[in-house]
Amino acid sequence: MEILLTGRHIDLTDAIRNQVTEKLHRVARLVSEPAKAEVVLAVEKYRQKIEITLHTHGKMIHAESVTSDLYGSLDLVVDKLERQIHRFKEKFLTNRTGARHEEVLPHLAGTKPFALPALVKTKKFPVKPMSLEDAIVQMELLDKDFFLYLDPATSAMRLLYRRRDGSLGQIEPV
């Protein structure tokens, strides 16, 4: 597996590089080649944040963790990534072959199957064309963390959302 390490406001020492590489070898056993892992280690005041984005066979799996300890964040993010890979493999294999993952992947025997969360509510509402500024105002007025609107310039749907740090982000379809 190819590993790309990036440090933000942190010096990447050999000890950190070795620990990340060692932990990602656990993940490498679960995915087939070619696989690429992009690891971003960031320090923000007292927060140690690690983000891992795994690219394999056209799929992208992302996990992140924030704690006060860098190595603790690394353990948590690798555990999250492993759970996501197990969940993806189980979903893929049961849908594709109809067989359980224990039959196809014996090293996963004994692991608890993951259930997808249930959809509990569906809302329908008219999507109106509006500018980005109007969408921001509307989202603030509704006191929501996201808002779906139609961009009048491109006639494309846009999703405006509040990020964890309080700033805003926007998702545009391609």
Secondary structure, 3 states (H helix, E strand, C coil): CEEEEEEECCCCCHHHHHHHHHHHHHHHCCCCCCEEEEEEEEEECCEEEEEEEEEECCEEEEEEEEECCHHHHHHHHHHHHHHHHHHHHHHHHHHHHCCCHHHHCHHHCCCCCCCCCCCCCCCCCCCCECCHHHHHHHHHHHCCCEEEEEECCCCEEEEEEECCCCCEEEECCC
